[in-house]
């Protein structure tokens, strides 16, 4: 090496996880909540058509999935709201709501799913190590 030049010190190896510690919780309700919000927003236009029953099935199932995660995370208000969504969007026993009100409720429920998906945190289970 020529005089005056110096060699940089070797960098310490980076942690495998990118230097971040694993958080003590997960957000398992986030993905189903986002899918439900997309379904709700996409199906606003078909509220009065016969194809809306498929959207109702999807929203009901996703609301029940998010409800389970809300109970596991002990976020009781979210569990109660998801139960209400599951009842209102239930395709077997329909709630008689006019089309324009349904369209508004679709938007409200989409926002609700997004908020619940972000708020619900389920603690990580320890693996005994």
N, C-alpha and C positions, 0 to 999 in steps of 0.2 A: 504494500500500500504506500502511496506517495506520502511524503511528509505533509502534515497539516490536515489531512483528511481523516475523518474519524468514522468509525463503523457504528451504526445505530445499535442501541442495546436491543437484545431480543425481547420481543413483546411476550407478556405472559399469555398462556393459552386462554382463549375465551371459554366461558362456561358453555356447556352443551345447549342450555336453554336460552342463549342469547343474553345472559346476564340478568334475567328477570326471575324473581322467585315465583313459584306457583301460588296463585291466590287460594285462599282457604275455601272458596266457593266456586260454583259453576252457574251458568245461566242456561239451563236446559230448556226453558220456556221460550227463549228468544227465536229459535228457528221456526217452531210451529206457529208462533205469534206472527212472525213476518209473512209466512205462507198464508195464514188466515187473513191478514190485512190485504195482501195482494188479491186473494179470491174475493174478498168483500168489495174492494175498489173496482175490480174488473167486472164484477157482476151487477153493478149498479144499473147498468143499461138494460139488463134482462129481468128486472124484478117482476114485471107483469107477464113474462112468457112462461111456457111450460118447462123450459130448461132450468129455471131457477131452483127447482127441487134438488138438482145435483149440487148447486152452490150451497143450499141449506144443509145437505148431508155433510159436505166438506167442512163447513163452518161449525156444525154441531160436533163433529168428531174432533176437530182441532181445539174447540173450546173445552171439551172434556179432557184432552191431553194436557192442555195448559192448566186446567183445574187441578189435575193430579200433581203437577210440578208446584203449583201454588200451595197446595196442602203440605207437600214435602218441605217446602221452604218456609212454612208457617206464615204465609202472607194471606191472612184470612179474608181481607176485603177483596183481594184479587180472586180468591176462590169463590166468594159469593157472587161477584160480577160475572165470572166465567160460567157459573151455574145458571145465572139469569140469561146469558147469551145462548147457552145450550138449550134452555127451555124455549126461548123465543124463536130460535132458528130451527127447532125440531121439525123435521119433515113429516113425522108420523102423526102427531097431534098438533095441527097448525094453529097459530094464533092469528085471528082475523085482524090484520092491520092493512090499511089502504096503501096503495102503491107509492105515493109521494112520501108518506111517513116511513115506509120501508127504505126508500132511497136515502132519506136522512139518517135513519138508524144504521144503515150500512156504513156510512161515513163515521158516525159516532163509534160504532163497534170496531172499525178499523183502527181508529185512534186509541181506543181502549186496549186492543190487542197489542199495539206497539208499546204503550206505557207498561202494561203488565209484563210483557216480554223483557223489558229492560229492568224493571223493579224486582222481579222474582229472582232470588238467589238461593240456591240449594247448597248447604255445606258439603264439602268433599268428605267422603267416608274415609276413615283412616284404614290403611292396609296392614296394620299391625307391625310395622317396622319400627 
